[in-house]
């Protein structure tokens, strides 16, 4: 039985952490299941830019005769400059410890980009980035690569910077946990505001943070677009968690205005590492 005498929540994310995905936060700040028996808790009608999320995932057929190149500009979270000594490798999706990298020892060229050439068409693996003094960064996407691509917002962060940000937000920094950031794109490929991020695990009560500018904000309840997270100033909508235990986590995305689930994505989490993932609706 739910305790309805006191305030239990300030957002749906609080209720998911307490009671599971079927609960929402009411106007009285009480966790409850929607009256209509659904998990939406909203109008039930998604805007056009999210309609694809209710269809079966788009199929991508790989073309063995084609290859693609990823160009990645790894930058320091503080000064947006390339970390000295950064090196990368491309790992197949099932090689979770990257024991047999597909491509390794990739370093920035004269233009500052790390180029991963010769990846197979339809590749859906991950990239590892390492630099002296920095937490490892691991890059994921839920949309297979079919053309030459340049992922945005590939940041690297030192242990001291991560600890300082946590302290500034009144939180402890636990080196046994990992950080996860998710860049969210709608069906039209645009950075998506108004999306609430949850962990699909009733055992956690950590609330997501959202970047409105260049710093994480836990007072927000959904994503917003920022132009302060990349050297180019290109827009991104980024949400994340800072205290995820080592292992695998499924991230659940809900459209805040309607309460409708618009996707989920699984990623690997490593201790004292930062996982950055791109979520594209419809894949």
C-alpha positions as CSV (number, residue, x, y, z in Angstrom):
1,X,0.0,0.0,0.0
2,X,1.2,3.5,-0.9
3,X,1.7,6.1,1.9
4,X,-0.4,9.0,0.7
5,X,0.0,11.1,3.8
6,X,3.3,12.7,2.7
7,X,4.8,14.0,-0.5
8,X,6.5,11.1,-2.3
9,X,7.7,12.6,-5.5
10,X,8.4,15.7,-7.6
11,X,8.6,13.9,-11.0
12,X,7.7,10.6,-12.7
13,X,11.3,9.6,-12.4
14,X,11.0,9.5,-8.6
15,X,8.1,7.1,-8.8
16,X,9.8,4.8,-11.2
17,X,12.7,4.5,-8.8
18,X,10.3,3.8,-5.9
19,X,7.6,1.6,-7.4
20,X,8.4,0.7,-11.0
21,X,7.6,2.0,-14.5
22,X,3.8,1.9,-14.2
23,X,3.7,4.7,-11.6
24,X,3.6,8.5,-12.2
25,X,3.8,11.5,-10.0
26,X,0.4,13.1,-9.5
27,X,-0.4,16.8,-9.0
28,X,-0.5,16.1,-5.2
29,X,3.1,14.7,-5.4
30,X,1.9,11.1,-4.7
31,X,3.1,8.1,-6.7
32,X,0.1,6.3,-8.4
33,X,-0.8,4.3,-11.4
34,X,-2.7,6.2,-14.2
35,X,-6.5,6.0,-13.8
36,X,-6.9,4.6,-17.4
37,X,-4.6,1.6,-16.7
38,X,-2.0,2.8,-19.1
39,X,1.5,3.9,-18.4
40,X,1.1,7.2,-20.2
41,X,-0.3,9.6,-17.7
42,X,-0.7,12.2,-20.4
43,X,-2.8,13.1,-23.4
44,X,-1.8,9.9,-25.2
45,X,-1.1,11.7,-28.5
46,X,2.5,12.2,-29.5
47,X,3.6,15.1,-31.8
48,X,4.6,14.2,-35.4
49,X,8.3,14.3,-34.5
50,X,7.9,11.3,-32.2
51,X,5.3,9.2,-34.0
52,X,7.9,6.9,-35.4
53,X,8.8,5.8,-31.9
54,X,5.5,3.7,-31.8
55,X,6.4,1.8,-35.0
56,X,8.6,-1.3,-35.2
57,X,12.3,-0.3,-35.3
58,X,13.6,0.6,-38.7
59,X,15.6,-2.2,-40.3
60,X,19.1,-1.5,-41.7
61,X,20.5,-4.0,-44.2
62,X,24.3,-4.0,-44.3
63,X,26.1,-3.9,-47.6
64,X,29.2,-6.0,-47.4
65,X,30.9,-4.3,-50.3
66,X,30.7,-0.9,-48.6
67,X,32.8,0.6,-45.8
68,X,32.3,3.8,-43.7
69,X,34.5,6.2,-41.7
70,X,33.9,7.7,-38.3
71,X,35.5,11.1,-37.5
72,X,35.6,11.9,-33.9
73,X,36.7,15.2,-32.3
74,X,37.4,14.2,-28.7
75,X,37.5,17.3,-26.5
76,X,38.1,18.2,-22.9
77,X,34.9,18.9,-21.1
78,X,36.3,22.1,-19.6
79,X,38.2,23.9,-22.4
80,X,36.9,21.9,-25.4
81,X,40.4,21.3,-26.6
82,X,41.8,17.9,-27.6
83,X,43.2,16.0,-24.6
84,X,47.0,15.4,-24.9
85,X,47.8,11.8,-25.8
86,X,44.2,10.7,-26.7
87,X,44.0,7.4,-28.5
88,X,41.1,5.4,-29.7
89,X,39.9,2.0,-30.8
90,X,36.8,0.5,-32.4
91,X,35.3,-2.5,-30.8
92,X,32.7,-5.0,-32.1
93,X,29.4,-4.9,-30.2
94,X,29.8,-8.3,-28.5
95,X,33.4,-7.8,-27.6
96,X,32.5,-6.0,-24.3
97,X,36.0,-5.7,-23.0
98,X,37.4,-5.0,-26.5
99,X,39.9,-7.9,-26.4
100,X,40.0,-8.0,-30.2
101,X,39.6,-4.5,-31.4
102,X,38.5,-4.0,-35.0
103,X,40.6,-0.9,-35.3
104,X,43.2,0.3,-32.7
105,X,45.9,2.9,-32.0
106,X,43.9,5.7,-33.7
107,X,45.3,9.2,-32.9
108,X,44.2,12.7,-33.9
109,X,45.3,13.9,-37.3
110,X,46.5,17.4,-38.0
111,X,42.9,18.6,-38.0
112,X,42.3,17.2,-34.5
113,X,40.0,14.4,-35.6
114,X,40.4,10.7,-34.8
115,X,39.5,8.8,-38.0
116,X,38.2,5.2,-37.8
117,X,38.4,4.1,-41.5
118,X,37.2,0.9,-43.0
119,X,34.4,0.1,-40.6
120,X,31.7,-2.2,-42.2
121,X,28.5,-0.7,-43.5
122,X,25.8,-1.2,-40.8
123,X,28.4,-1.3,-38.0
124,X,26.8,-1.0,-34.5
125,X,29.9,-1.4,-32.3
126,X,31.4,1.1,-29.8
127,X,34.4,3.4,-29.6
128,X,36.9,3.5,-26.7
129,X,38.8,6.7,-26.0
130,X,41.7,6.9,-23.5
131,X,44.1,9.8,-22.6
132,X,46.5,10.2,-19.7
133,X,44.8,11.6,-16.6
134,X,41.3,11.2,-18.1
135,X,38.5,8.9,-17.3
136,X,37.9,6.4,-20.2
137,X,35.1,7.5,-22.6
138,X,33.0,4.8,-24.4
139,X,30.8,5.8,-27.3
140,X,27.6,4.0,-28.3
141,X,24.7,4.6,-30.8
142,X,21.4,2.8,-31.3
143,X,21.4,3.6,-35.1
144,X,23.8,1.5,-37.2
145,X,26.4,3.5,-39.2
146,X,25.6,3.4,-42.9
147,X,27.4,6.6,-44.1
148,X,30.5,8.4,-43.0
149,X,29.6,10.1,-39.7
150,X,30.9,12.6,-37.2
151,X,29.3,12.1,-33.7
152,X,28.8,15.3,-31.8
153,X,29.6,16.1,-28.2
154,X,32.4,13.6,-27.6
155,X,33.7,14.9,-24.3
156,X,36.4,13.5,-22.1
157,X,36.7,14.4,-18.4
158,X,39.4,14.1,-15.7
159,X,38.7,12.3,-12.5
160,X,39.3,15.6,-10.6
161,X,36.8,17.5,-12.8
162,X,34.2,14.9,-12.4
163,X,34.6,14.9,-8.6
164,X,34.5,18.7,-8.6
165,X,31.2,18.8,-10.5
166,X,29.7,16.2,-8.2
167,X,30.8,18.2,-5.1
168,X,29.3,21.4,-6.6
169,X,26.0,19.6,-6.9
170,X,26.1,18.4,-3.3
171,X,26.8,14.8,-4.3
172,X,29.5,12.2,-3.5
173,X,31.8,10.9,-6.2
174,X,32.2,7.2,-6.2
175,X,35.0,5.8,-8.3
176,X,33.3,2.4,-8.4
177,X,30.4,3.9,-10.4
178,X,30.3,5.2,-14.0
179,X,28.7,8.2,-15.7
180,X,26.3,7.8,-18.6
181,X,25.3,10.6,-21.0
182,X,22.6,10.3,-23.7
183,X,22.2,12.6,-26.6
184,X,18.6,12.4,-27.7
185,X,17.3,12.8,-31.3
186,X,13.7,12.7,-32.5
187,X,12.3,11.0,-35.6
188,X,13.4,13.9,-37.8
189,X,17.0,13.7,-36.5
190,X,16.8,16.9,-34.4
191,X,18.0,17.3,-30.8
192,X,14.9,16.6,-28.7
193,X,13.6,18.6,-25.8
194,X,10.9,17.5,-23.4
195,X,12.2,13.9,-22.9
196,X,12.5,12.4,-19.5
197,X,15.2,9.8,-18.9
198,X,14.8,6.9,-16.5
199,X,16.8,3.8,-15.6
200,X,14.7,0.7,-16.3
201,X,15.4,-0.7,-12.9
202,X,13.2,-0.3,-9.8
203,X,16.2,-0.7,-7.5
204,X,17.6,2.8,-8.3
205,X,16.4,6.1,-7.0
206,X,18.9,8.4,-8.8
207,X,17.2,11.2,-10.8
208,X,18.5,12.1,-14.2
209,X,20.2,15.4,-14.9
210,X,19.7,17.5,-18.0
211,X,22.1,20.0,-19.6
212,X,20.4,23.4,-20.2
213,X,23.8,25.1,-20.6
214,X,27.1,23.5,-19.9
215,X,26.5,22.0,-16.5
216,X,24.2,19.2,-15.4
217,X,20.9,20.3,-13.7
218,X,18.9,17.9,-11.6
219,X,16.1,20.4,-11.0
220,X,14.9,19.9,-14.5
221,X,12.5,17.1,-15.4
222,X,13.2,16.7,-19.1
223,X,15.7,17.4,-21.8
224,X,16.4,20.9,-23.3
225,X,18.5,22.0,-26.2
226,X,22.0,23.5,-25.5
227,X,24.6,25.0,-27.8
228,X,27.3,25.0,-25.2
229,X,28.4,21.4,-25.3
230,X,30.4,21.3,-28.5
231,X,33.2,23.4,-30.0
232,X,31.1,24.0,-33.1
233,X,28.1,25.3,-31.1
234,X,25.8,22.8,-32.8
235,X,22.7,22.0,-30.7
236,X,22.5,19.0,-28.5
237,X,19.9,17.7,-26.0
238,X,21.7,15.7,-23.4
239,X,20.6,13.9,-20.3
240,X,22.4,11.5,-18.0
241,X,23.2,9.8,-14.7
242,X,26.3,10.1,-12.6
243,X,26.1,7.1,-10.2
244,X,25.5,3.9,-12.2
245,X,27.0,0.7,-11.0
246,X,29.3,-1.4,-13.2
247,X,27.5,-3.6,-15.7
248,X,24.6,-3.1,-18.2
249,X,21.8,-0.6,-17.8
250,X,18.7,0.0,-19.9
251,X,17.8,3.6,-20.3
252,X,14.1,4.4,-20.8
253,X,12.9,7.5,-22.5
254,X,9.4,9.1,-22.0
255,X,7.8,12.0,-23.7
256,X,7.1,14.3,-20.7
257,X,4.0,16.0,-22.0
258,X,2.2,12.8,-22.8
259,X,3.9,10.3,-20.5
260,X,4.4,7.9,-23.5
261,X,7.5,5.8,-23.7
262,X,9.3,6.7,-26.9
263,X,12.3,4.3,-26.7
264,X,14.9,2.5,-24.7
265,X,18.6,1.8,-25.1
266,X,21.0,-0.5,-23.3
267,X,24.7,0.4,-22.7
268,X,27.6,-0.9,-20.8
269,X,28.8,0.9,-17.7
270,X,32.4,0.7,-16.4
271,X,33.7,2.1,-13.1
272,X,35.5,5.5,-13.3
273,X,34.5,5.8,-16.9
274,X,32.0,7.9,-18.9
275,X,29.6,6.3,-21.4
276,X,28.3,8.6,-24.1
277,X,25.4,7.3,-26.3
278,X,23.4,8.6,-29.1
279,X,19.7,7.7,-29.1
280,X,17.9,8.1,-32.5
281,X,14.1,7.6,-32.3
282,X,12.7,4.8,-34.4
283,X,15.8,2.6,-34.3
